[in-house]
């Protein structure tokens, strides 16, 4: 587990993003998450699918792809690397579905936090849950800022 805690210390979950080692240790705990290794070309999240989990890229590379319709080939929206998060929109907005598909590319390991585990973390460790939530909000704001710059 110590190795997982160190792997989490990048990107959104890093000390520089305001997420302390105690919070990363809780997130790495089997009580609140699960570490999943994916084979190359495995679809982790399908566009339009419901999702009750939040994912953090631990290692490897993932692609976010979109399908406008069945006749349109998939379009690469972006690369997801260690330290980045996946499925945050459908995780926090339970009425929405995945806006893109996510595919494992190579050396793909994700930390999965289910909604029930997130709720358990909030109840048992509210300070650490708030720390995680604030980091996620900052990460989502950053993504929105980038998207706005592309449009404007």
N, C-alpha and C positions, 0 to 999 in steps of 0.2 A: 504494500500500500504506500510506503514511503516514496517509491519510484513514481507512482501515480500522482502523489501530491506535488512532486517536483515537475512532472509533465504538465500539470494544471497551471503552473506558475508562468503562464504566457498569455498574451492577448488579453481578452476580457477578464479572465480570472487571475491576472497577475497582481502582485503587490503594488505595482505602479498604477493599476486601475482601481486600487482601494480595496482589494480582496485579500484579507490577511490569511496567514498560514492556517490558523484555527478553522477558518471557513473552508479552505481547500481540503483540510483533513476531514471535515464533516462531509463535504461533497464526495470525497473519495471513499467514504465509508459504505459498506454494503447495506447499511440501514437506509441510506438516502439515494443511492445510485447503483448503476451496474455498468461495468466496462464491457464493451462489445467490439470484437474484431470482425471485420467484414472482408470477404473475398472481393477481388477486383471485379468491377461491373455489377456489383450487387446494388439493387435499388433499395435505399433506406427509407425514403419517403416518396410517395407517389402524388403528383399534382392532383388536387381535388379530393384527396384522402383526408379523413379526420385524423388528428394526432393529439394524443394526450401526454406527449413527452417533449422534453427539451433536450437537445443534444449539444455537446461540446466536443469539437475536434481535438483529439489528444495527439494523434500522429497521422501522417499520410496526407493524402490529397482527395478531395471530393469535388464533384461538379454539380452545380445547380443548373438544371435545364428546364425549359418551358416548351409546352406543346400547345400552340394556338388551337389546333383541332387535329383530327386523325389524318387529314391529308397533308398537313404541314409538318415538315421534318422538325425534329427537336432543335431548339436554339440554346446555345450555351449562354447562360446569364452571368456566370462567374465561377471562380475557383474558391473553394473553402479550404483553408489551411489550418494547422494547429493554432489554437487560441481563439478560433472563431466559433460561433454558435449557429444552430440550425433549428428551425421549426418554432421560433419564438412567437410568430403571429398567431398561429392556431393554438399554441399553448396558452397564451393569455386571452385570446378572443375565442371562446369555445363555440361561437356561432360560425366561425370561418373554417375554411379548409386550407390545406397546403397550397400555396400560390405557385409552387414549382416542385419539380421532382429533384431528389438528391441522389447521386450515384457515387459509390465508392470507386476510387481509381486505383490507388496503390498504398500499401502499408497502412490501411485504413482502420483506425481505432477511434471509437466514440465513447464518451461518457454519457449515459442516458439517465435523465432524471424524470421519472413519471410524475404526473400531477399529484397522485396520492403521496408519493415520497416528498414532493415539494411542500405539500400541505403539512406533512408530518414534521419536516424541517422547520416550517414557520411556527408550529406550535411548540416544539421542543427547544428551538434555538432562534428566537425571534430576531435577535441582533444580527446573527450571521445570515439569516434569511433576508433581512433588509439590506445587508451589505451586497448580497448576490443580486437582489432585485434592483438596487440602485446601479450596479455595474451593468446589468442587462438594459436598463432604461438609457444609460449613457451610450451603450453600444447601438441600441436601436435609433437613438437620436443621431448618432454619427452616420448610420446608414441612410437615414432620411435626408440628412444634409447633403450627402453625396448624390442621392437621387434627385434632389431639388436642383443641384448645380447642373446636372445633366439636362434637365428640362429647361432651366432658365438661361 
